[in-house]
Amino acid sequence: MQVLTEMEDVTSNGIQVDHKVVQTLQRNFVQVQNILDQNRLLINEINQNHESTIPDNLTRNVGLIRELNNNIRRVVDLYADISSSVTISMEAFSGGESTNANQSDRRDGQKRIRSS
């Protein structure tokens, strides 16, 4: 992974990208990976508790499943942030021609409503 100084730009296939955008993307992807690693451990523990059929272990699964669901929400939010960062970066790169058109398309922290 390339570490950038404050004034450098990344050039890839003739396209210059602001180093701050790259750093934000890298940081978000690292956070996503850490959460996914934690989810793997949670899922393993949930499965072990389920197979044990010990009442205390099954009760513990309620909290573990809540934690898993919260982690999934965090991953969704991080991916929304990544998408927004890329969109803003591309708009800035293209001169902001479509800035107003895409403003209403961005989620800006809105939650998706699930049907029951």
C-alpha positions in Angstrom: 0.0 0.0 0.0 1.4 3.4 -1.0 1.7 6.0 1.7 1.3 9.5 0.4 2.6 12.8 1.7 0.2 15.7 2.1 1.0 17.3 -1.3 1.2 14.2 -3.5 -1.5 13.0 -5.9 -1.9 9.4 -7.0 -1.7 9.0 -10.8 -3.3 5.8 -12.2 -4.0 5.3 -15.9 -3.6 9.1 -16.5 -6.1 10.0 -13.8 -5.0 12.1 -10.8 -6.7 11.4 -7.5 -6.5 13.6 -4.4 -4.4 11.8 -1.7 -7.0 12.7 0.9 -9.7 10.8 -1.0 -7.3 7.8 -1.3 -6.5 7.9 2.4 -10.2 8.1 3.3 -11.0 5.1 1.1 -8.1 3.1 2.6 -9.2 3.9 6.1 -12.8 3.0 5.4 -11.8 -0.3 3.7 -9.6 -1.2 6.7 -12.5 -0.5 9.1 -14.9 -2.6 6.9 -12.4 -5.5 6.9 -11.9 -5.3 10.7 -15.7 -5.4 11.3 -16.0 -8.3 8.9 -13.3 -10.2 10.7 -15.1 -9.5 14.0 -18.3 -10.8 12.4 -16.6 -14.0 11.4 -15.7 -14.6 15.1 -19.2 -13.7 16.3 -20.8 -16.1 13.8 -18.5 -18.9 14.9 -19.4 -18.3 18.5 -23.1 -18.1 17.7 -22.9 -21.4 15.9 -21.0 -23.1 18.8 -23.5 -21.8 21.3 -26.4 -23.0 19.1 -24.9 -26.5 18.8 -24.2 -26.8 22.6 -27.9 -26.3 23.4 -27.0 -25.1 26.9 -29.6 -22.6 27.9 -27.1 -19.9 29.0 -25.3 -20.2 25.7 -28.5 -19.8 23.7 -29.4 -16.8 25.8 -26.0 -15.3 25.1 -26.7 -15.7 21.4 -29.3 -13.0 21.6 -26.7 -10.4 22.5 -24.2 -11.8 20.0 -26.8 -11.6 17.2 -27.6 -8.0 18.2 -23.9 -7.1 18.0 -23.7 -8.9 14.6 -26.6 -6.8 13.3 -25.1 -3.6 14.6 -21.8 -4.5 12.9 -23.6 -5.1 9.6 -25.3 -1.7 9.9 -21.8 -0.1 10.4 -20.5 -1.9 7.3 -23.5 -0.6 5.3 -22.8 2.9 6.6 -19.1 2.7 5.7 -19.9 1.5 2.2 -22.3 4.4 1.8 -19.5 6.8 2.9 -17.1 5.2 0.4 -19.7 5.6 -2.3 -20.2 9.2 -1.4 -16.5 9.9 -1.3 -16.0 8.4 -4.7 -19.0 10.3 -6.1 -17.8 13.6 -4.7 -14.3 13.0 -6.0 -15.5 12.1 -9.5 -17.7 15.2 -9.5 -14.8 17.4 -8.5 -12.6 15.7 -11.2 -15.2 16.3 -13.9 -15.6 19.9 -12.9 -18.7 19.5 -10.9 -21.0 19.5 -13.9 -23.5 17.0 -12.3 -23.1 18.2 -8.7 -26.7 19.5 -8.4 -28.2 16.5 -10.2 -26.5 14.0 -7.9 -27.1 15.9 -4.6 -30.5 14.5 -4.2 -29.4 11.0 -5.1 -26.9 10.8 -2.2 -28.1 9.0 1.0 -26.5 11.5 3.4 -26.9 9.2 6.3 -30.5 8.2 5.5 -31.4 4.7 6.7 -33.0 2.2 4.4 -36.4 1.2 5.6 -37.0 -2.6 5.6 -40.4 -4.0 5.1 -41.4 -6.5 7.8 
